[in-house]
Amino acid sequence: MTRILRLAAAISVFLCLATDAAAHTRSESYSHWYQSDGTISATITIPLREVMLLYQAGDGAVPPAELFRDELVAKTRVSSTSGICGGTAVNILQAASGFVRVEMQFDCGAAAAADIHYRALFDAAPSHVHYAKLHRDGSLRSETLITDTSDTWNIGDISDAGSYSFTSFLAIGTEHIAGGIDHIAFLIGMLLIAGSIGRSIIAVTGFTLGHSASLCAAVLGYVHADSTLVEAFIGFTVALVAVEYFLLHKQAEQTVVTVAVTSMVIAWAVGLLALTFGLISERALFVYAGFGVFAFCYLLASKELERQHASRASTLLFLATTCFGFVHGFGFAGFLMETGILGTSLFIPLLGFNLGVEVGQLILVAIALAVATLLRDKVPRVVTSMLAASLCGVGVYWFVGRTLV
């Protein structure tokens, strides 16, 4: 009876958090504004999944790019000292997979633009944040964060001496991981399977090396990753570490094999379903097949090494978290490139953003370890089991949802 109650409680939390997860994923968009004399143009980029929020009150027959274009026209305004600047053109541009990009142009006549008023998506998602960059004469002059409560940017008093700031990218990196619930969920799951401070240090080190390597490789142009696949498999890694937590407390060999096979089949089935509906390419299907095989081998190896070779289990933990970090690093890279570092020196934004991510990550890990130390032997195991079940539900929800959207 006790086992049934525990299972019921875990499933309840699993469903509640999985349903709520999408609503609390960081909602972001980006823009570059180019000012010259009395004209100003903008290129606005937004993840496709964020545009889907507009369909809550919109026409489902309208393509996402057109829907976002109409949203921009209705809720973006540029003003000068002489009044409202007229919009001269709005064009839908080609964008990377998983993104929508729109170009807007405004004519302020003889007067210079003074204010940018931007409210696209805020009515549908009040927690949405928009990163904006202002360029003059081919170089960056200023950057700002536009939110629901701060939707007007005064650009009239901006000096021409501005440039990319190390501290600004440091802050953006810290804020990004603090607002990225999928990365936070993975860190929690990683600490659950680590089980001790020593193994937690091993896991965090591996994760840091992995995401730092892929972040640098992607931003410097050595590797190109599909953002949609990256976001989906970030969810898969969250589910995988949660499943591993349960297997570490199971003794039956058949249970371990069954769960490992199930994880592999889920990855394959989701990939085949996405291919059937034309959501991914045949080439991308191999990625799903590869992740399925990886999950199968990793779960079996993790349990076996934990049972027989503690030192080798720690080595596997390091290697696995490095691989997981490699996936998450592509997610960080996609965000960084969309905020606009192209055409400038890469060293300052790359270093600042990566260090910011590390600072945010270390703060979260320190808080988690402090809480775990204070509550040691005071929290029944059913609580951690419920937490792991919730992470598994959220991870599967992200994996399936981000693949099939």
C-alpha positions as CSV (number, residue, x, y, z in Angstrom):
1,M,0.0,0.0,0.0
2,T,2.9,2.3,0.8
3,R,4.4,1.8,-2.6
4,I,1.1,2.6,-4.3
5,L,0.8,5.8,-2.3
6,R,4.3,6.8,-3.2
7,L,3.7,6.1,-6.9
8,A,0.4,8.0,-6.9
9,A,2.1,11.0,-5.3
10,A,5.0,10.9,-7.8
11,I,2.7,10.7,-10.8
12,S,0.6,13.6,-9.5
13,V,3.6,15.9,-9.2
14,F,4.9,14.5,-12.6
15,L,1.7,15.6,-14.3
16,C,1.4,19.0,-12.6
17,L,4.9,20.1,-13.4
18,A,4.9,18.7,-16.9
19,T,1.7,20.7,-17.7
20,D,3.1,23.8,-16.2
21,A,6.6,23.6,-17.6
22,A,6.0,25.3,-20.9
23,A,4.5,28.4,-19.3
24,H,7.6,29.1,-17.2
25,T,10.2,28.5,-19.9
26,R,12.1,31.8,-20.5
27,S,10.4,33.7,-23.3
28,E,12.8,35.8,-25.3
29,S,13.3,37.7,-28.6
30,Y,16.0,39.9,-30.0
31,S,16.4,42.9,-32.3
32,H,19.0,45.0,-34.0
33,W,18.2,48.6,-34.8
34,Y,20.2,50.5,-37.4
35,Q,20.0,54.3,-37.3
36,S,21.1,56.6,-40.1
37,D,20.2,60.3,-40.3
38,G,16.3,60.4,-40.3
39,T,15.8,56.7,-40.9
40,I,15.9,53.7,-38.7
41,S,15.5,50.0,-39.5
42,A,15.2,46.9,-37.3
43,T,15.7,43.2,-37.7
44,I,13.6,41.3,-35.1
45,T,14.2,37.6,-34.4
46,I,12.1,35.4,-32.2
47,P,12.0,31.6,-31.6
48,L,9.1,29.9,-33.5
49,R,7.8,28.4,-30.3
50,E,7.2,31.9,-28.9
51,V,5.1,32.9,-31.9
52,M,2.8,30.0,-31.1
53,L,1.6,32.0,-28.0
54,L,-0.1,34.4,-30.4
55,Y,-2.4,31.7,-31.6
56,Q,-4.3,31.8,-28.3
57,A,-6.2,34.7,-29.6
58,G,-5.3,34.6,-33.3
59,D,-6.3,32.9,-36.5
60,G,-4.8,29.4,-36.7
61,A,-4.8,29.6,-40.5
62,V,-2.3,32.4,-40.5
63,P,1.4,31.3,-41.0
64,P,3.5,32.1,-37.9
65,A,5.8,34.5,-39.7
66,E,2.8,36.6,-41.0
67,L,1.2,36.5,-37.5
68,F,4.3,37.8,-35.9
69,R,4.8,40.5,-38.6
70,D,1.2,41.7,-38.0
71,E,2.0,41.7,-34.2
72,L,5.0,43.9,-34.8
73,V,3.2,46.4,-37.0
74,A,0.4,46.8,-34.4
75,K,2.7,47.1,-31.4
76,T,6.0,48.7,-32.5
77,R,6.3,52.5,-32.8
78,V,9.3,54.9,-33.4
79,S,9.0,58.5,-32.4
80,S,11.1,61.6,-33.1
81,T,11.2,65.1,-31.7
82,S,8.6,66.0,-34.4
83,G,6.2,63.2,-33.8
84,I,5.5,59.6,-34.8
85,C,7.8,58.2,-37.5
86,G,6.1,56.6,-40.5
87,G,6.7,52.9,-41.3
88,T,7.9,52.5,-44.8
89,A,8.4,48.7,-45.1
90,V,7.9,45.5,-43.3
91,N,9.5,42.3,-44.7
92,I,9.6,38.7,-43.6
93,L,13.3,37.5,-43.9
94,Q,14.8,34.1,-44.2
95,A,15.6,32.7,-40.7
96,A,17.4,29.8,-39.2
97,S,15.4,26.7,-38.4
98,G,13.1,27.2,-35.5
99,F,13.1,31.1,-35.7
100,V,11.1,33.8,-37.3
101,R,12.8,37.0,-38.6
102,V,11.1,40.3,-39.7
103,E,12.6,43.5,-40.9
104,M,11.0,46.9,-40.3
105,Q,11.9,50.4,-41.6
106,F,10.8,53.8,-40.3
107,D,11.2,57.3,-41.8
108,C,11.5,60.2,-39.3
109,G,12.1,62.8,-41.9
110,A,14.6,65.6,-41.0
111,A,14.3,64.7,-37.3
112,A,16.3,62.0,-35.6
113,A,14.6,59.0,-33.9
114,A,14.2,59.6,-30.1
115,D,12.2,56.7,-28.7
116,I,11.4,53.1,-29.6
117,H,8.2,51.7,-28.2
118,Y,8.0,47.9,-28.4
119,R,5.3,45.7,-27.1
120,A,5.2,42.7,-29.4
121,L,4.2,39.5,-27.5
122,F,3.9,41.2,-24.1
123,D,0.1,41.0,-24.1
124,A,0.2,37.2,-24.8
125,A,3.2,36.6,-22.5
126,P,3.8,39.3,-19.9
127,S,7.0,37.6,-18.7
128,H,8.5,37.9,-22.2
129,V,11.9,39.8,-22.4
130,H,13.3,41.5,-25.5
131,Y,17.0,42.2,-26.0
132,A,17.6,45.2,-28.3
133,K,20.8,46.5,-29.8
134,L,21.3,50.0,-31.4
135,H,23.8,50.4,-34.2
136,R,25.1,53.7,-35.7
137,D,27.6,54.0,-38.5
138,G,28.3,50.3,-38.6
139,S,29.0,49.8,-34.9
140,L,27.1,49.0,-31.7
141,R,26.2,52.1,-29.6
142,S,23.9,50.7,-27.0
143,E,21.8,47.7,-25.8
144,T,18.8,47.4,-23.5
145,L,16.3,44.9,-22.1
146,I,12.7,45.7,-23.0
147,T,10.0,44.1,-20.8
148,D,6.3,44.4,-20.2
149,T,6.8,47.1,-17.6
150,S,9.6,48.9,-19.4
151,D,8.6,49.0,-23.1
152,T,10.0,52.3,-24.3
153,W,13.6,52.9,-25.1
154,N,15.0,56.4,-25.2
155,I,17.7,56.4,-27.9
156,G,17.9,60.2,-28.3
157,D,20.5,60.8,-25.6
158,I,22.7,57.8,-26.4
159,S,26.3,58.7,-26.9
160,D,28.3,57.6,-29.9
161,A,31.0,56.2,-27.6
162,G,29.2,53.0,-26.7
163,S,30.6,49.5,-27.4
164,Y,30.1,45.9,-26.4
165,S,30.6,45.6,-22.7
166,F,32.2,42.5,-20.9
167,T,30.0,43.2,-17.9
168,S,26.8,43.4,-19.9
169,F,27.4,39.9,-21.4
170,L,28.5,38.6,-18.0
171,A,25.1,39.8,-16.7
172,I,23.2,38.4,-19.7
173,G,24.9,35.0,-19.2
174,T,24.0,34.9,-15.5
175,E,20.4,36.0,-16.2
176,H,20.0,33.5,-19.0
177,I,20.8,30.4,-16.9
178,A,18.8,31.9,-14.0
179,G,15.8,32.2,-16.2
180,G,16.3,28.9,-18.1
181,I,14.2,26.4,-16.3
182,D,15.4,23.5,-18.5
183,H,19.0,24.1,-17.5
184,I,18.0,24.4,-13.8
185,A,16.0,21.2,-14.0
186,F,19.0,19.4,-15.5
187,L,21.3,20.7,-12.7
188,I,18.9,19.5,-10.1
189,G,18.7,16.0,-11.7
190,M,22.5,15.9,-12.0
191,L,22.9,16.6,-8.3
192,L,20.4,13.9,-7.5
193,I,22.3,11.2,-9.3
194,A,25.6,12.6,-7.9
195,G,24.5,11.9,-4.3
196,S,27.5,13.5,-2.6
197,I,29.5,16.8,-2.7
198,G,32.5,15.0,-4.2
199,R,30.6,13.5,-7.0
200,S,28.7,16.8,-7.5
201,I,32.0,18.5,-8.1
202,I,32.8,15.8,-10.7
203,A,29.4,16.2,-12.4
204,V,29.5,20.0,-12.5
205,T,33.1,20.0,-13.8
206,G,32.1,17.7,-16.7
207,F,29.0,19.7,-17.5
208,T,31.1,22.9,-17.5
209,L,33.7,21.5,-19.8
210,G,31.1,20.2,-22.2
211,H,28.9,23.3,-22.6
212,S,32.0,25.6,-22.7
213,A,33.4,23.5,-25.6
214,S,30.2,23.4,-27.7
215,L,29.4,27.1,-26.9
216,C,32.8,28.2,-28.2
217,A,32.7,25.9,-31.2
218,A,29.2,27.0,-32.3
219,V,29.8,30.8,-31.8
220,L,33.2,30.6,-33.6
221,G,31.5,28.9,-36.5
222,Y,33.2,25.5,-36.3
223,V,30.0,23.6,-35.6
224,H,26.4,24.3,-36.6
225,A,23.5,22.8,-34.7
226,D,19.7,22.8,-35.4
227,S,18.2,24.8,-32.6
228,T,15.0,22.8,-32.6
229,L,16.8,19.5,-32.2
230,V,19.0,21.1,-29.5
231,E,16.0,22.3,-27.4
232,A,14.3,18.9,-27.8
233,F,17.3,16.9,-26.6
234,I,17.9,19.3,-23.7
235,G,14.6,18.0,-22.5
236,F,15.7,14.4,-23.2
237,T,18.8,14.9,-20.9
238,V,16.6,16.1,-18.1
239,A,14.4,13.0,-18.3
240,L,17.4,10.7,-18.7
241,V,19.2,11.8,-15.4
242,A,15.8,11.5,-13.6
243,V,15.4,8.0,-14.8
244,E,19.0,7.2,-13.8
245,Y,18.2,8.3,-10.2
246,F,15.5,5.7,-10.0
247,L,17.6,2.9,-11.5
248,L,20.4,3.6,-9.0
249,H,18.0,2.5,-6.2
250,K,16.7,-0.6,-8.1
251,Q,18.4,-4.0,-7.6
252,A,16.4,-6.1,-10.2
253,E,18.5,-6.5,-13.3
254,Q,15.4,-7.0,-15.4
255,T,14.0,-3.6,-14.3
256,V,17.1,-1.8,-15.4
257,V,17.1,-3.5,-18.8
258,T,13.4,-2.8,-19.3
259,V,13.8,0.9,-18.5
260,A,16.8,1.2,-20.7
261,V,15.0,-0.4,-23.6
262,T,12.0,1.8,-23.0
263,S,14.1,5.0,-23.1
264,M,15.6,3.9,-26.4
265,V,12.2,3.1,-27.9
266,I,10.8,6.5,-26.8
267,A,13.6,8.4,-28.5
268,W,13.1,6.3,-31.7
269,A,9.3,6.6,-31.7
270,V,9.3,10.4,-31.2
271,G,11.8,10.7,-34.1
272,L,9.8,8.5,-36.4
273,L,6.6,10.3,-35.6
274,A,8.2,13.7,-36.3
275,L,9.6,12.3,-39.6
276,T,6.1,11.0,-40.5
277,F,4.6,14.5,-40.1
278,G,7.5,16.1,-42.0
279,L,8.8,17.9,-38.9
280,I,12.3,16.7,-39.2
281,S,14.5,15.4,-42.0
282,E,15.7,11.9,-42.6
283,R,19.2,13.0,-41.5
284,A,17.8,14.3,-38.2
285,L,16.2,10.9,-37.6
286,F,19.7,9.5,-37.1
287,V,20.2,11.9,-34.2
288,Y,17.1,10.5,-32.5
289,A,18.3,6.9,-33.2
290,G,21.8,7.8,-31.8
291,F,20.4,9.4,-28.6
292,G,18.2,6.3,-28.1
293,V,21.2,4.0,-28.3
294,F,23.2,6.3,-26.1
295,A,20.4,6.3,-23.4
296,F,20.2,2.5,-23.5
297,C,24.0,2.0,-23.1
298,Y,24.4,4.8,-20.5
299,L,21.7,3.5,-18.2
300,L,23.0,-0.1,-18.3
301,A,26.6,1.0,-17.8
302,S,25.7,3.4,-15.0
303,K,23.9,0.8,-12.9
304,E,26.5,-1.9,-13.5
305,L,29.5,0.4,-12.6
306,E,27.7,1.8,-9.6
307,R,27.2,-1.8,-8.3
308,Q,30.8,-3.0,-8.9
309,H,33.3,-0.1,-9.4
310,A,32.7,3.1,-7.6
311,S,35.7,4.8,-9.1
312,R,34.7,3.8,-12.6
313,A,31.1,5.0,-11.9
314,S,32.5,8.5,-11.1
315,T,34.5,8.4,-14.4
316,L,31.3,7.5,-16.3
317,L,29.5,10.4,-14.4
318,F,32.2,12.8,-15.6
319,L,32.0,11.6,-19.2
320,A,28.2,11.6,-19.3
321,T,27.8,15.1,-17.8
322,T,30.4,16.3,-20.3
323,C,28.3,14.9,-23.2
324,F,25.1,16.4,-21.6
325,G,26.9,19.7,-21.3
326,F,27.9,19.6,-24.9
327,V,24.2,19.5,-25.8
328,H,23.3,22.3,-23.4
329,G,26.1,24.4,-24.8
330,F,24.5,24.5,-28.2
331,G,21.4,25.9,-26.5
332,F,23.5,28.7,-24.9
333,A,25.2,29.3,-28.2
334,G,22.0,29.8,-30.1
335,F,20.9,32.4,-27.6
336,L,24.2,34.2,-27.7
337,M,24.4,34.4,-31.5
338,E,20.8,35.7,-31.7
339,T,21.6,38.5,-29.3
340,G,24.0,39.8,-31.8
341,I,27.7,39.4,-31.7
342,L,28.3,38.8,-35.4
343,G,30.4,41.5,-37.1
344,T,32.2,42.4,-33.8
345,S,35.1,41.0,-31.8
346,L,34.0,37.6,-30.5
347,F,36.3,37.4,-27.6
348,I,34.6,39.8,-25.2
349,P,31.0,38.6,-25.6
350,L,32.0,35.0,-25.7
351,L,34.1,35.2,-22.6
352,G,31.7,37.4,-20.7
353,F,28.6,35.3,-21.6
354,N,30.4,32.0,-20.7
355,L,31.6,33.3,-17.4
356,G,28.2,34.6,-16.7
357,V,26.7,31.1,-17.3
358,E,29.3,29.6,-15.0
359,V,28.5,32.2,-12.2
360,G,24.8,31.5,-12.5
361,Q,25.4,27.7,-12.5
362,L,27.7,27.8,-9.5
363,I,25.2,29.9,-7.5
364,L,22.4,27.4,-8.3
365,V,24.6,24.5,-7.4
366,A,25.8,26.1,-4.1
367,I,22.2,26.8,-3.1
368,A,21.1,23.3,-3.9
369,L,24.0,21.7,-2.0
370,A,23.4,24.0,1.0
371,V,19.7,23.1,1.1
372,A,20.6,19.4,0.8
373,T,23.1,19.6,3.6
374,L,20.7,21.4,5.9
375,L,17.9,18.9,5.2
376,R,20.0,15.8,5.3
377,D,18.2,12.9,7.1
378,K,15.2,15.2,7.6
379,V,13.5,14.7,4.3
380,P,11.9,11.2,3.5
381,R,13.1,9.5,0.4
382,V,9.6,9.8,-1.1
383,V,10.2,13.6,-1.5
384,T,13.3,13.1,-3.6
385,S,11.5,10.4,-5.6
386,M,8.7,12.8,-6.3
387,L,11.2,15.4,-7.4
388,A,12.9,13.0,-9.7
389,A,9.5,11.8,-11.1
390,S,8.6,15.5,-11.7
391,L,11.9,16.1,-13.6
392,C,11.3,13.0,-15.7
393,G,7.8,14.3,-16.6
394,V,9.0,17.7,-17.5
395,G,11.9,16.3,-19.5
396,V,9.7,14.0,-21.6
397,Y,7.1,16.8,-22.0
398,W,9.9,19.1,-23.4
399,F,11.3,16.4,-25.6
400,V,8.1,15.4,-27.2
401,G,6.6,18.9,-27.3
402,R,9.6,20.6,-28.8
403,T,10.0,17.9,-31.4
404,L,6.4,17.9,-32.5
405,V,5.6,21.6,-32.4
